[in-house]
Amino acid sequence: FVAVRDAAAALGLFRRFRENDESAIRAFEYMSGDGVDLTVQLIPGVTLPLAERAAHYALIDLASTRPDADLRGLAEQVLAPAMESGEVLDAVLAESEAQRAALWRIREEHTEAQRKAGASVKNDVSVPVSRVPELIERASEACRRLIPGIRPMPFGHMGDGNIHVNLVQPEGADPAAFLARSHDIMECVNEVVRELDGSFSAEHGIGQLKTDMMEEWRGGAELAVMRQIKAALDPKGLMNPGKVLP
């Protein structure tokens, strides 16, 4: 669990691990400082394992099937120069499976903490890995301009460019009034995603919530082909109706 200078430093750290032993990276997760703060505050049993808070964090999970693999050595080899350069501010290594699980809870309880904090608008988007820091910074700032006091809490998979750009209502705001702006907030994020050559949908797919976006993002010939395939495989429209295709 690592505190980093900024999202760009998190990406730089990911690249260092990949250059040293890409096969050992089981997960590389980015978390904002505000998201971690909220999780520590609202989820019983979750604690910050570092002496001081930071604005940005990364959770790196390493594994190997090689009997001679030195994962601790790999971590120290990568972290040492990053700490010297100021990209990494502090770090802690899990010494047991229990400690590993405790570190993962910080990441896994983000959504529940956001639920407890009030209304939130969730965006599951992806961009090229090299542009993840730009997505985090630009989408957060754009939403702050749209709704003063909004709390951006992005987190997700730095290694494949899939980031959950979640926005929590301002403290004390009316949840219903905030959710009434959901479309505006999602479009604010998607505008940045579009400019970064990304996608409006990532690991959680289209489902029902994003079918209205398909015409804009996947319209024309691409959507026509998808409809033809659907019609050929499911001519009566019995399988998962109302999902994916508008």
Backbone as CSV, one residue per row, in Angstrom:
resi,resn,N_x,N_y,N_z,CA_x,CA_y,CA_z,C_x,C_y,C_z
1,PHE,0.863,-1.177,0.000,0.000,0.000,0.000,0.899,1.227,0.000
2,VAL,0.729,2.084,-0.981,1.714,3.139,-1.235,1.031,4.496,-1.346
3,ALA,1.585,5.493,-0.680,1.169,6.877,-0.880,2.053,7.471,-1.968
4,VAL,1.431,8.063,-2.974,2.186,8.619,-4.095,1.928,10.116,-4.221
5,ARG,2.832,10.783,-4.904,2.767,12.245,-5.049,1.514,12.688,-5.786
6,ASP,1.187,11.990,-6.853,0.016,12.311,-7.661,-0.317,11.104,-8.533
7,ALA,-1.373,11.243,-9.344,-1.776,10.112,-10.186,-0.704,9.768,-11.213
8,ALA,0.018,10.785,-11.684,1.102,10.524,-12.635,2.197,9.682,-11.989
9,ALA,2.461,9.921,-10.709,3.455,9.113,-9.999,2.972,7.673,-9.843
10,ALA,1.672,7.492,-9.649,1.120,6.130,-9.579,1.335,5.402,-10.900
11,LEU,1.100,6.101,-12.004,1.332,5.490,-13.316,2.809,5.170,-13.507
12,GLY,3.682,6.076,-13.083,5.115,5.824,-13.182,5.532,4.607,-12.375
13,LEU,4.919,4.433,-11.208,5.231,3.276,-10.374,4.761,1.991,-11.048
14,PHE,3.582,2.034,-11.639,3.088,0.869,-12.379,4.068,0.487,-13.480
15,ARG,4.571,1.462,-14.196,5.515,1.185,-15.282,6.810,0.592,-14.752
16,ARG,7.263,1.055,-13.590,8.485,0.502,-12.992,8.298,-0.982,-12.661
17,PHE,7.159,-1.311,-12.072,6.891,-2.721,-11.762,6.804,-3.543,-13.041
18,ARG,6.147,-3.006,-14.040,5.988,-3.741,-15.297,7.334,-3.975,-15.964
19,GLU,8.210,-2.993,-15.921,9.531,-3.143,-16.535,10.382,-4.172,-15.802
20,ASN,10.203,-4.275,-14.482,11.009,-5.206,-13.700,10.479,-6.637,-13.766
21,ASP,9.163,-6.812,-13.664,8.581,-8.156,-13.757,7.075,-8.026,-13.967
22,GLU,6.683,-7.880,-15.214,5.268,-7.683,-15.535,4.410,-8.855,-15.075
23,SER,4.958,-10.064,-15.137,4.175,-11.252,-14.799,3.810,-11.313,-13.319
24,ALA,4.504,-10.549,-12.484,4.252,-10.602,-11.042,3.116,-9.684,-10.605
25,ILE,2.652,-8.814,-11.484,1.608,-7.852,-11.109,0.246,-8.530,-11.170
26,ARG,-0.326,-8.813,-10.012,-1.673,-9.383,-9.972,-2.732,-8.282,-10.003
27,ALA,-2.439,-7.158,-9.385,-3.355,-6.017,-9.408,-2.564,-4.753,-9.123
28,PHE,-2.999,-3.658,-9.744,-2.421,-2.343,-9.454,-3.589,-1.363,-9.436
29,GLU,-4.000,-0.985,-8.235,-5.200,-0.177,-8.037,-4.842,1.247,-7.626
30,TYR,-5.537,2.205,-8.234,-5.396,3.610,-7.839,-6.559,3.995,-6.932
31,MET,-6.288,4.835,-5.920,-7.332,5.376,-5.051,-7.011,6.823,-4.719
32,SER,-8.029,7.663,-4.703,-7.826,9.052,-4.310,-7.742,9.156,-2.793
33,GLY,-7.076,10.192,-2.321,-6.982,10.409,-0.882,-8.334,10.625,-0.238
34,ASP,-9.211,11.364,-0.914,-10.545,11.609,-0.363,-11.339,10.314,-0.258
35,GLY,-11.187,9.438,-1.241,-11.890,8.162,-1.194,-11.404,7.289,-0.054
36,VAL,-10.095,7.268,0.161,-9.534,6.496,1.272,-9.969,7.098,2.602
37,ASP,-9.925,8.436,2.708,-10.357,9.096,3.942,-11.791,8.711,4.297
38,LEU,-12.669,8.747,3.303,-14.080,8.435,3.541,-14.247,6.987,3.977
39,THR,-13.500,6.089,3.357,-13.590,4.671,3.700,-13.116,4.424,5.124
40,VAL,-12.014,5.049,5.500,-11.502,4.914,6.869,-12.500,5.493,7.870
41,GLN,-13.131,6.594,7.487,-14.071,7.275,8.378,-15.367,6.498,8.591
42,LEU,-15.886,5.870,7.544,-17.237,5.314,7.606,-17.318,3.795,7.700
43,ILE,-16.231,3.095,7.438,-16.268,1.626,7.475,-15.545,1.122,8.725
44,PRO,-16.265,0.525,9.666,-15.625,0.015,10.886,-14.524,-0.994,10.564
45,GLY,-13.420,-0.862,11.254,-12.318,-1.802,11.090,-11.331,-1.449,10.010
46,VAL,-11.653,-0.471,9.163,-10.718,-0.049,8.119,-9.858,1.081,8.667
47,THR,-8.557,0.923,8.577,-7.629,1.934,9.088,-6.582,2.265,8.033
48,LEU,-6.031,3.461,8.133,-4.945,3.862,7.244,-3.646,3.263,7.764
49,PRO,-2.940,2.481,6.969,-1.745,1.799,7.459,-0.481,2.658,7.442
50,LEU,-0.602,3.910,7.039,0.544,4.810,6.959,0.449,5.891,8.027
51,ALA,1.574,6.533,8.318,1.611,7.526,9.391,0.822,8.781,9.044
52,GLU,0.824,9.182,7.780,0.141,10.401,7.365,-0.694,10.139,6.120
53,ARG,-1.780,10.908,5.978,-2.631,10.775,4.798,-1.924,11.380,3.589
54,ALA,-2.379,10.995,2.418,-1.859,11.552,1.169,-3.042,11.825,0.246
55,ALA,-2.786,12.518,-0.839,-3.849,12.841,-1.795,-4.082,11.717,-2.799
56,HIS,-3.099,10.800,-2.903,-3.203,9.722,-3.890,-2.536,8.462,-3.337
57,TYR,-3.129,7.312,-3.666,-2.579,6.036,-3.199,-2.592,4.998,-4.321
58,ALA,-1.755,3.985,-4.146,-1.785,2.820,-5.030,-1.723,1.567,-4.170
59,LEU,-2.460,0.560,-4.578,-2.420,-0.751,-3.935,-1.876,-1.733,-4.956
60,ILE,-0.733,-2.322,-4.652,-0.085,-3.240,-5.587,-0.103,-4.641,-4.989
61,ASP,-0.633,-5.586,-5.734,-0.684,-6.983,-5.303,0.217,-7.789,-6.232
62,LEU,1.242,-8.410,-5.656,2.209,-9.183,-6.433,2.050,-10.671,-6.147
63,ALA,2.244,-11.486,-7.158,2.170,-12.941,-6.996,3.015,-13.599,-8.075
64,SER,3.418,-14.835,-7.820,4.209,-15.565,-8.805,4.074,-17.059,-8.568
65,THR,4.132,-17.815,-9.645,4.127,-19.280,-9.540,5.549,-19.835,-9.490
66,ARG,6.534,-18.965,-9.656,7.922,-19.431,-9.648,8.387,-19.667,-8.215
67,PRO,8.944,-20.815,-7.911,9.377,-21.092,-6.539,10.513,-20.191,-6.077
68,ASP,11.279,-19.649,-7.017,12.407,-18.801,-6.640,12.065,-17.315,-6.695
69,ALA,10.797,-16.981,-6.869,10.405,-15.574,-6.988,10.636,-14.840,-5.667
70,ASP,11.214,-13.655,-5.748,11.461,-12.818,-4.571,10.587,-11.572,-4.693
71,LEU,9.336,-11.701,-4.271,8.392,-10.598,-4.436,8.735,-9.416,-3.537
72,ARG,9.197,-9.680,-2.325,9.614,-8.582,-1.449,10.806,-7.848,-2.060
73,GLY,11.742,-8.609,-2.585,12.889,-7.978,-3.234,12.475,-7.132,-4.417
74,LEU,11.502,-7.634,-5.193,10.992,-6.870,-6.328,10.367,-5.569,-5.859
75,ALA,9.534,-5.650,-4.813,8.877,-4.450,-4.297,9.901,-3.432,-3.812
76,GLU,10.882,-3.890,-3.064,11.899,-2.975,-2.546,12.740,-2.386,-3.670
77,GLN,13.035,-3.190,-4.677,13.824,-2.727,-5.819,13.106,-1.611,-6.580
78,VAL,11.792,-1.717,-6.688,11.016,-0.711,-7.414,10.738,0.507,-6.541
79,LEU,10.413,0.281,-5.269,10.003,1.381,-4.405,11.157,2.284,-3.998
80,ALA,12.342,1.723,-3.807,13.470,2.521,-3.317,13.775,3.724,-4.210
81,PRO,14.003,3.554,-5.514,14.279,4.726,-6.352,13.082,5.664,-6.466
82,ALA,11.867,5.118,-6.398,10.674,5.964,-6.475,10.546,6.835,-5.230
83,MET,10.980,6.331,-4.092,10.968,7.133,-2.872,12.054,8.196,-2.921
84,GLU,13.189,7.851,-3.480,14.272,8.828,-3.611,13.883,9.982,-4.526
85,SER,13.113,9.692,-5.558,12.704,10.725,-6.509,11.509,11.534,-6.023
86,GLY,10.872,11.094,-4.940,9.711,11.802,-4.418,8.395,11.362,-5.018
87,GLU,8.427,10.384,-5.910,7.172,9.873,-6.481,6.379,9.088,-5.443
88,VAL,7.080,8.328,-4.622,6.461,7.587,-3.528,6.772,8.307,-2.223
89,LEU,5.721,8.591,-1.443,5.880,9.326,-0.192,6.045,8.398,1.002
90,ASP,5.358,7.267,0.956,5.439,6.292,2.043,4.881,4.971,1.525
91,ALA,5.227,3.889,2.201,4.750,2.581,1.745,4.770,1.596,2.898
92,VAL,3.892,0.607,2.810,3.883,-0.483,3.773,3.684,-1.784,3.004
93,LEU,4.399,-2.829,3.409,4.289,-4.145,2.782,3.555,-5.092,3.726
94,ALA,2.615,-5.841,3.212,1.889,-6.813,4.028,2.836,-7.924,4.462
95,GLU,2.791,-8.257,5.750,3.650,-9.308,6.293,2.901,-10.621,6.489
96,SER,1.597,-10.616,6.229,0.788,-11.822,6.417,-0.442,-11.726,5.529
97,GLU,-1.150,-12.833,5.407,-2.386,-12.827,4.625,-3.431,-11.923,5.273
98,ALA,-3.441,-11.864,6.602,-4.388,-10.995,7.302,-4.109,-9.528,6.986
99,GLN,-2.835,-9.156,6.962,-2.483,-7.779,6.619,-2.823,-7.480,5.163
100,ARG,-2.597,-8.441,4.294,-2.954,-8.254,2.890,-4.456,-8.013,2.753
101,ALA,-5.255,-8.808,3.453,-6.711,-8.649,3.395,-7.139,-7.292,3.931
102,ALA,-6.461,-6.817,4.970,-6.793,-5.510,5.541,-6.504,-4.388,4.550
103,LEU,-5.410,-4.510,3.815,-5.089,-3.504,2.803,-6.111,-3.528,1.675
104,TRP,-6.521,-4.706,1.255,-7.518,-4.817,0.192,-8.872,-4.266,0.624
105,ARG,-9.190,-4.352,1.908,-10.474,-3.817,2.385,-10.575,-2.322,2.111
106,ILE,-9.455,-1.617,2.190,-9.477,-0.176,1.921,-10.014,0.071,0.523
107,ARG,-9.572,-0.724,-0.420,-10.027,-0.582,-1.809,-11.453,-1.120,-1.993
108,GLU,-11.728,-2.272,-1.431,-13.003,-2.941,-1.691,-14.194,-2.270,-1.024
109,GLU,-13.955,-1.500,0.034,-15.062,-0.863,0.750,-15.357,0.549,0.241
110,HIS,-14.699,0.968,-0.823,-14.937,2.312,-1.351,-16.416,2.547,-1.678
111,THR,-17.020,1.626,-2.401,-18.405,1.821,-2.833,-19.356,1.893,-1.648
112,GLU,-19.161,1.055,-0.648,-20.018,1.077,0.535,-19.841,2.380,1.307
113,ALA,-18.619,2.860,1.423,-18.386,4.133,2.112,-19.087,5.272,1.383
114,GLN,-19.028,5.258,0.069,-19.694,6.299,-0.704,-21.206,6.220,-0.540
115,ARG,-21.739,5.017,-0.438,-23.179,4.863,-0.206,-23.572,5.470,1.129
116,LYS,-22.759,5.233,2.146,-23.056,5.771,3.468,-22.944,7.288,3.510
117,ALA,-22.154,7.862,2.619,-21.935,9.313,2.612,-23.067,10.072,1.940
118,GLY,-23.996,9.368,1.299,-25.106,10.028,0.626,-25.238,9.567,-0.804
119,ALA,-25.874,10.401,-1.614,-26.075,10.055,-3.022,-24.760,10.156,-3.781
120,SER,-24.615,9.306,-4.791,-23.415,9.369,-5.623,-23.766,8.987,-7.048
121,VAL,-22.985,9.498,-7.972,-23.122,9.164,-9.388,-21.879,8.395,-9.789
122,LYS,-22.077,7.206,-10.339,-20.955,6.318,-10.641,-20.706,6.269,-12.145
123,ASN,-19.452,6.367,-12.521,-19.038,6.312,-13.920,-17.966,5.245,-14.077
124,ASP,-18.255,4.219,-14.839,-17.308,3.135,-15.107,-16.763,3.355,-16.515
125,VAL,-15.598,3.979,-16.617,-15.071,4.387,-17.920,-13.658,3.846,-18.104
126,SER,-13.159,3.967,-19.316,-11.783,3.546,-19.587,-11.134,4.504,-20.571
127,VAL,-9.831,4.651,-20.436,-9.018,5.457,-21.347,-7.701,4.721,-21.554
128,PRO,-6.910,5.107,-22.557,-5.574,4.523,-22.670,-4.811,4.686,-21.355
129,VAL,-4.064,3.665,-20.975,-3.376,3.680,-19.678,-2.538,4.937,-19.500
130,SER,-1.899,5.392,-20.550,-1.034,6.570,-20.456,-1.801,7.838,-20.112
131,ARG,-3.132,7.812,-20.259,-3.940,9.011,-20.042,-4.783,8.938,-18.765
132,VAL,-4.580,7.910,-17.973,-5.329,7.777,-16.726,-5.121,8.970,-15.794
133,PRO,-3.885,9.434,-15.556,-3.725,10.599,-14.683,-4.486,11.822,-15.181
134,GLU,-4.487,12.023,-16.484,-5.203,13.151,-17.065,-6.707,12.995,-16.859
135,LEU,-7.213,11.786,-17.012,-8.632,11.535,-16.764,-8.998,11.894,-15.331
136,ILE,-8.216,11.408,-14.392,-8.507,11.642,-12.975,-8.523,13.131,-12.668
137,GLU,-7.524,13.852,-13.137,-7.424,15.283,-12.846,-8.504,16.081,-13.561
138,ARG,-8.654,15.858,-14.853,-9.575,16.681,-15.636,-11.034,16.397,-15.311
139,ALA,-11.399,15.139,-15.145,-12.789,14.811,-14.820,-13.163,15.343,-13.443
140,SER,-12.244,15.236,-12.493,-12.518,15.742,-11.148,-12.737,17.248,-11.172
141,GLU,-11.860,17.969,-11.859,-11.980,19.427,-11.919,-13.231,19.856,-12.671
142,ALA,-13.556,19.160,-13.747,-14.751,19.506,-14.526,-16.010,19.354,-13.676
143,CYS,-16.076,18.305,-12.879,-17.249,18.091,-12.033,-17.305,19.098,-10.891
144,ARG,-16.160,19.508,-10.381,-16.151,20.544,-9.342,-16.665,21.867,-9.888
145,ARG,-16.347,22.150,-11.134,-16.869,23.372,-11.747,-18.372,23.264,-11.978
146,LEU,-18.832,22.080,-12.309,-20.253,21.876,-12.577,-21.083,22.025,-11.307
147,ILE,-20.639,21.387,-10.230,-21.370,21.421,-8.959,-20.376,21.725,-7.833
148,PRO,-20.324,22.963,-7.366,-19.416,23.304,-6.271,-19.676,22.422,-5.048
149,GLY,-18.613,21.924,-4.464,-18.739,21.076,-3.282,-18.851,19.599,-3.578
150,ILE,-19.018,19.231,-4.855,-19.078,17.815,-5.210,-17.767,17.140,-4.818
151,ARG,-17.842,15.869,-4.457,-16.645,15.174,-3.969,-16.231,14.055,-4.934
152,PRO,-15.284,14.331,-5.819,-14.781,13.286,-6.726,-13.971,12.251,-5.941
153,MET,-14.263,10.988,-6.169,-13.537,9.917,-5.492,-13.208,8.807,-6.478
154,PRO,-12.330,9.103,-7.441,-11.980,8.100,-8.453,-11.127,6.978,-7.871
155,PHE,-11.347,5.786,-8.386,-10.517,4.644,-8.007,-10.638,3.603,-9.109
156,GLY,-9.701,2.672,-9.148,-9.827,1.611,-10.137,-8.519,1.036,-10.602
157,HIS,-8.580,0.399,-11.761,-7.503,-0.445,-12.250,-6.537,0.368,-13.116
158,MET,-5.508,0.887,-12.495,-4.530,1.704,-13.211,-3.920,0.946,-14.382
159,GLY,-3.723,-0.352,-14.211,-3.003,-1.131,-15.213,-3.729,-1.353,-16.518
160,ASP,-5.068,-1.230,-16.538,-5.784,-1.415,-17.802,-6.615,-0.198,-18.188
161,GLY,-6.445,0.898,-17.466,-7.115,2.139,-17.833,-8.573,2.209,-17.448
162,ASN,-9.045,1.274,-16.638,-10.453,1.243,-16.218,-10.589,1.933,-14.863
163,ILE,-11.191,3.121,-14.855,-11.316,3.905,-13.636,-12.788,4.172,-13.331
164,HIS,-13.148,4.018,-12.071,-14.489,4.366,-11.605,-14.444,5.823,-11.143
165,VAL,-14.942,6.709,-11.969,-14.955,8.133,-11.615,-16.267,8.391,-10.877
166,ASN,-16.267,8.135,-9.587,-17.472,8.283,-8.778,-17.508,9.662,-8.133
167,LEU,-18.693,10.249,-8.112,-18.870,11.588,-7.563,-19.896,11.530,-6.444
168,VAL,-19.486,11.951,-5.246,-20.363,11.935,-4.081,-20.945,13.327,-3.875
169,GLN,-22.190,13.370,-3.449,-22.875,14.645,-3.256,-22.108,15.556,-2.304
170,PRO,-22.261,16.880,-2.457,-21.670,17.797,-1.475,-22.228,17.502,-0.084
171,GLU,-21.440,17.728,0.937,-21.904,17.502,2.303,-23.104,18.396,2.585
172,GLY,-24.150,17.809,3.136,-25.344,18.565,3.482,-26.303,18.804,2.336
173,ALA,-25.965,18.361,1.136,-26.832,18.574,-0.026,-28.029,17.631,0.017
174,ASP,-29.073,17.992,-0.720,-30.247,17.139,-0.830,-29.946,16.004,-1.808
175,PRO,-30.034,14.749,-1.366,-29.692,13.627,-2.254,-30.516,13.590,-3.533
176,ALA,-31.815,13.841,-3.423,-32.675,13.782,-4.607,-32.300,14.859,-5.613
177,ALA,-32.004,16.052,-5.116,-31.615,17.144,-6.009,-30.291,16.829,-6.695
178,PHE,-29.395,16.184,-5.956,-28.105,15.815,-6.542,-28.293,14.769,-7.632
179,LEU,-29.081,13.742,-7.349,-29.294,12.678,-8.335,-30.043,13.181,-9.560
180,ALA,-30.802,14.259,-9.400,-31.489,14.844,-10.553,-30.498,15.400,-11.571
181,ARG,-29.261,15.623,-11.128,-28.209,16.114,-12.029,-27.339,14.982,-12.558
182,SER,-27.770,13.738,-12.377,-26.949,12.586,-12.770,-26.515,12.652,-14.224
183,HIS,-27.449,12.957,-15.109,-27.111,13.006,-16.534,-26.049,14.059,-16.796
184,ASP,-26.201,15.227,-16.185,-25.221,16.304,-16.376,-23.841,15.876,-15.886
185,ILE,-23.824,15.195,-14.742,-22.549,14.762,-14.163,-21.896,13.702,-15.045
186,MET,-22.681,12.736,-15.493,-22.129,11.683,-16.349,-21.625,12.259,-17.667
187,GLU,-22.347,13.206,-18.215,-21.914,13.817,-19.466,-20.652,14.645,-19.258
188,CYS,-20.523,15.254,-18.087,-19.316,16.016,-17.758,-18.093,15.101,-17.773
189,VAL,-18.242,13.913,-17.186,-17.151,12.935,-17.185,-16.918,12.400,-18.592
190,ASN,-17.990,12.065,-19.286,-17.856,11.472,-20.620,-17.230,12.421,-21.627
191,GLU,-17.436,13.711,-21.442,-16.808,14.676,-22.341,-15.288,14.590,-22.246
192,VAL,-14.787,14.440,-21.020,-13.342,14.277,-20.826,-12.892,12.943,-21.403
193,VAL,-13.655,11.886,-21.146,-13.321,10.555,-21.665,-13.230,10.586,-23.183
194,ARG,-14.167,11.258,-23.810,-14.194,11.355,-25.273,-12.934,12.055,-25.792
195,GLU,-12.548,13.128,-25.135,-11.364,13.879,-25.555,-10.077,13.084,-25.364
196,LEU,-10.119,12.095,-24.473,-8.937,11.265,-24.199,-8.970,9.945,-24.965
197,ASP,-9.863,9.847,-25.951,-9.976,8.634,-26.774,-10.330,7.409,-25.946
198,GLY,-11.233,7.609,-24.983,-11.637,6.509,-24.126,-13.007,5.969,-24.473
199,SER,-13.555,5.182,-23.556,-14.868,4.563,-23.744,-15.764,4.883,-22.556
200,PHE,-17.044,5.084,-22.831,-18.012,5.408,-21.784,-18.379,4.198,-20.940
201,SER,-17.962,3.011,-21.352,-18.294,1.795,-20.619,-17.062,0.907,-20.523
202,ALA,-16.881,0.296,-19.340,-15.704,-0.552,-19.140,-16.136,-1.902,-18.568
203,GLU,-15.614,-2.288,-17.408,-15.796,-3.660,-16.935,-17.242,-4.023,-16.616
204,HIS,-18.089,-3.052,-16.299,-19.469,-3.372,-15.934,-20.418,-3.332,-17.122
205,GLY,-19.900,-3.061,-18.306,-20.690,-3.179,-19.518,-21.743,-2.095,-19.699
206,ILE,-22.680,-2.365,-20.613,-23.720,-1.404,-20.973,-24.947,-1.561,-20.087
207,GLY,-25.442,-2.801,-19.976,-26.618,-3.066,-19.162,-27.818,-2.264,-19.620
208,GLN,-28.583,-1.738,-18.668,-29.739,-0.900,-18.964,-29.420,0.579,-18.827
209,LEU,-28.469,0.903,-17.955,-28.224,2.301,-17.619,-27.581,3.090,-18.747
210,LYS,-26.866,2.402,-19.644,-26.120,3.139,-20.662,-26.603,2.873,-22.086
211,THR,-27.753,2.230,-22.226,-28.235,1.957,-23.579,-28.505,3.238,-24.354
212,ASP,-28.921,4.304,-23.641,-29.212,5.552,-24.342,-27.955,6.228,-24.874
213,MET,-26.786,5.779,-24.420,-25.528,6.355,-24.904,-24.989,5.622,-26.132
214,MET,-25.558,4.475,-26.436,-25.017,3.663,-27.523,-25.109,4.356,-28.881
215,GLU,-26.193,5.075,-29.139,-26.344,5.759,-30.424,-25.214,6.751,-30.641
216,GLU,-24.876,7.490,-29.587,-23.837,8.509,-29.704,-22.446,7.899,-29.822
217,TRP,-22.156,6.895,-28.984,-20.809,6.357,-28.916,-20.546,5.227,-29.909
218,ARG,-21.585,4.464,-30.249,-21.400,3.306,-31.119,-22.446,3.290,-32.234
219,GLY,-22.818,4.473,-32.713,-23.878,4.579,-33.710,-23.419,4.194,-35.104
220,GLY,-24.311,4.417,-36.075,-23.969,4.155,-37.465,-23.767,2.694,-37.768
221,ALA,-22.745,2.413,-38.568,-22.500,1.054,-39.050,-22.206,0.087,-37.908
222,GLU,-21.469,0.546,-36.903,-21.100,-0.344,-35.797,-22.338,-0.850,-35.064
223,LEU,-23.251,0.066,-34.746,-24.464,-0.334,-34.044,-25.369,-1.175,-34.945
224,ALA,-25.386,-0.868,-36.232,-26.197,-1.645,-37.180,-25.727,-3.095,-37.236
225,VAL,-24.417,-3.303,-37.252,-23.872,-4.666,-37.265,-24.233,-5.400,-35.976
226,MET,-24.146,-4.707,-34.852,-24.499,-5.331,-33.576,-25.963,-5.771,-33.574
227,ARG,-26.836,-4.939,-34.145,-28.254,-5.294,-34.214,-28.480,-6.492,-35.140
228,GLN,-27.735,-6.564,-36.220,-27.864,-7.690,-37.141,-27.441,-8.992,-36.474
229,ILE,-26.354,-8.932,-35.719,-25.884,-10.125,-35.003,-26.918,-10.554,-33.969
230,LYS,-27.458,-9.572,-33.246,-28.485,-9.873,-32.245,-29.702,-10.532,-32.902
231,ALA,-30.138,-9.987,-34.038,-31.310,-10.529,-34.733,-31.062,-11.945,-35.241
232,ALA,-29.829,-12.211,-35.696,-29.502,-13.543,-36.213,-29.475,-14.585,-35.097
233,LEU,-28.954,-14.210,-33.947,-28.817,-15.156,-32.840,-30.075,-15.243,-31.980
234,ASP,-30.846,-14.177,-31.966,-32.015,-14.115,-31.082,-33.172,-13.430,-31.810
235,PRO,-33.710,-14.063,-32.855,-34.716,-13.408,-33.706,-35.986,-13.000,-32.968
236,LYS,-36.326,-13.675,-31.888,-37.538,-13.338,-31.142,-37.268,-12.379,-29.975
237,GLY,-36.010,-12.001,-29.805,-35.676,-11.059,-28.739,-35.940,-11.584,-27.346
238,LEU,-35.684,-12.864,-27.140,-35.968,-13.489,-25.851,-34.815,-13.365,-24.858
239,MET,-33.610,-13.226,-25.369,-32.432,-13.249,-24.496,-32.072,-11.840,-24.026
240,ASN,-32.197,-11.642,-22.714,-31.773,-10.390,-22.086,-32.370,-9.168,-22.784
241,PRO,-33.673,-9.100,-22.931,-34.280,-7.972,-23.654,-34.055,-6.641,-22.945
242,GLY,-33.905,-5.589,-23.737,-33.742,-4.254,-23.172,-32.355,-3.937,-22.680
243,LYS,-31.403,-4.839,-22.924,-30.028,-4.610,-22.478,-29.122,-4.344,-23.678
244,VAL,-28.105,-3.557,-23.455,-27.014,-3.282,-24.396,-27.466,-2.470,-25.608
245,LEU,-28.415,-3.000,-26.388,-28.816,-2.317,-27.620,-30.048,-1.447,-27.392
246,PRO,-30.003,-0.190,-27.838,-31.168,0.686,-27.678,-32.278,0.301,-28.650
